[in-house]
C-alpha cells in the first residue's frame, strides 16, 4: 500500500516549527488556520497578536520559511 503524502497544511506546520522558537522567545506563537490552493492563512497569537512588528515578522520570517520549505505556497495571509 502506498504511503499517503502529508497534506499542504501538515507540510506548512512542519516548515514553521523552526520559526516557533523565535516567536515563543518573545511570548508569541502562530497557528495555521487554513492552507489551500497555494494560500496559507495564519493567526499570530500571544505577544505576536498585538505587536506592532507582527506584519514584519509574518513577511520576513514566517512567509520566507514557508515558501522555502513548501514551494507551492504562493501567499501567506494573516487572519485574526
Phi, psi and omega in degrees: 000137181287143178284136182283133179288138178300148179291166177303315181299317179297319179292323177294317179299321177296320183295323184273358179305321181291331178283336182302323179301318179293318180294315182294329178298333178258015177081018181237185178192183176211160175223144176275117181276317183203149176213106181212145172051039177080004180244128180245130176251125180238151176243124175275137185232172179062221181299335181287334185299319183252008184288136178293344179261010184302320180295322178292316178302316181299310185285312189280335182251291187297308183299318180299312181296314181300312182293326177294318186274332183230084188301336180284352175284126182255335185209142175238125185241137176272132175238156179269000000 
